[in-house]
Amino acid sequence: MRKAIGLALLALAGTALAQIRADGSSTVYPITQAVAEEFLTRNPGVRISVAFSGTGAGFQKFCRGETDVQNASRPIRKTELDLCAQNGIQFIEIPVAYDALSILVNQANTWAQCLTTAQLRAIWEPGSRITNWNQINPNWPNQRLVLYGAGTDSGTFDYFTEAIMGRSGAIRTDFFPSEDDNVILRGVIGDRGAMAFVGYAYYEENRDRVRSVAINNGQGCVAPTRETVLNGTYQPLSRPLFIYVNVRSLERREVRDFINFYLSPAARRAIRSTGYVELPAEAYQIGQELVNRRKTGSFFSDLPVGTPLSRFVEELRRELR
């Protein structure tokens, strides 16, 4: 993955450049970074700072007015809505891509080809005593299981715990957490017994060094791919990805131009380059209309986990009614 936290994308050296500040999700980070790089080739008089403190920590900054754009791998929560309201921060919620949250293992792991959601729950639930792979399946080797995952400030952590555990948001604590997905990947690459959950783009970029596991949600084993996201069969770990834009920031031309570019056909190549699944063209057109109308608030805070892409687009249509 390209350079991580705090990366500043500079088009020109010097001072007095118009600046845009983005933070939040490490999952959405590669998308906003790629779009920003493409935007800067056309707008050399702008500086865009893209960081990833995690969806939760990013919302804290965003709702204090410290950033212009919030990258989020889950919808905003009520506590965050309240914080934004307390600080007078109005925002526009814009979906930008779809993700297949992926379960990864070491390439030397040839035994775990598919896991049921029940097995995932048994592995990750609070107090789980599963420490070896043969405790999941007696036909698998007596290999120690080493778990890696997103930190608690991450929207990926929130989504995974809700999708697999339910709304408790709790999982076992004896795993290696990180807000940096590259740290998680290095753990999986270096340990034969490792398992991790990360966004699909990080798997795509490292598929020659790690392996993804198919998921059985009661309808057979389904691998995370662009096709299974589009047809809604990769469940319950398919999810929408968002950016949130401070309405006051849109008064600045550079922010307005950047968001318009983010939703334009010219940015699709950048989104595709990250490995995530771009939305249908209609979704970006609706997003642009939301910006044009300055339609504020969250329309997806109650969206169920595993919502298929087709229903998600229908929800978008309702936003304009």
Secondary structure, DSSP 8 states (H G I E B T S, - for coil): ----TT-EEESSSSS--EEEEEEE-TTTHHHHHHHHHHHHHH-TTEEEEE--S-HHHHHHHHTTT--SEEEESS---HHHHHHHHHTT--EEEEEEEEEE-EEEEETT--S-SEEEHHHHHHHHSTT----BGGGT-TTS---B-EEEEE-TT-HHHHHHHHHHH-TT----S-SEEES-HHHHHHHHHT-TTEEEEE-HHHHHHTTTTEEE-EEESSS-EE---HHHHHTT-STTTEEEEEEEEETGGGGSHHHHHHHHHHTSGGGHHHHHHTT-B---HHHHHHHHHHHHHT--B-S-TT--TT--HHHHHHHHHHHT-
